[in-house]
């Protein structure tokens, strides 16, 4: 069974989301509103389980991390270096 992963680009007004398979092939890309429910609904509509969600650590990331975790997703915050 193929594994799928999602990445979120966190900005103030919207979230860009990208879903890739285990080989790195882009399966979906979309810009979504900031609400956790909208993001969770989009990921659940993908049709395959999302193994992990990654997004950069920042002031808005804590809300997303805890919100998506409460929706049943496994999340990981990463500090952006550079």
C-alpha positions in Angstrom: 0.0 0.0 0.0 1.3 3.4 -1.0 1.9 6.0 1.7 0.9 9.6 1.3 2.2 12.7 3.0 1.0 16.3 3.2 2.9 19.6 3.5 1.4 22.9 4.5 2.9 26.3 3.7 1.6 28.4 6.6 0.7 32.1 5.9 -1.6 34.5 7.6 -4.6 34.3 5.3 -4.4 30.9 3.6 -2.6 27.6 3.5 -1.0 26.1 0.5 -1.2 22.3 0.7 0.7 19.6 -1.2 0.1 15.9 -1.0 2.9 13.6 -2.3 3.3 9.8 -2.4 6.2 8.0 -0.8 8.2 8.5 -4.0 7.7 12.2 -3.9 5.3 12.4 -6.8 2.9 15.3 -6.3 -0.7 14.0 -6.1 -2.6 17.2 -5.2 -1.8 20.9 -4.7 -4.3 23.5 -3.5 -4.6 26.8 -1.6 -7.1 26.5 1.3 -8.6 28.8 4.0 -6.9 29.0 7.4 -9.5 26.9 9.2 -8.4 23.5 10.6 -11.8 22.0 9.6 -11.3 23.0 5.9 -7.8 21.5 5.9 -9.0 18.3 7.6 -12.0 18.0 5.2 -9.7 18.4 2.2 -7.2 15.8 3.5 -10.0 13.3 4.3 -11.5 13.8 0.8 -8.2 12.7 -0.7 -9.3 9.0 -0.5 -6.2 7.6 1.0 -4.9 7.9 4.5 -2.3 10.7 5.1 0.7 9.2 6.9 2.0 12.5 8.2 1.5 16.2 7.8 4.6 18.5 7.9 4.6 22.3 8.2 7.1 24.9 9.3 7.1 26.1 12.9 5.8 29.6 13.5 3.2 31.6 15.3 0.3 30.0 13.4 1.6 26.5 13.4 0.7 25.7 17.0 -3.0 26.2 16.2 -2.7 23.9 13.1 -0.7 21.3 14.9 -3.1 20.8 17.8 -6.2 21.2 15.6 -5.1 18.6 13.0 -3.9 16.3 15.8 -7.4 16.5 17.3 -8.8 15.6 13.9 -6.7 12.3 14.0 -3.7 13.4 11.8 0.0 12.9 12.7 1.8 16.2 12.4 5.3 17.4 12.5 6.6 21.0 12.8 10.0 21.9 11.4 11.9 25.0 12.1 12.9 26.8 8.9 16.6 27.5 8.9 18.4 30.0 6.7 
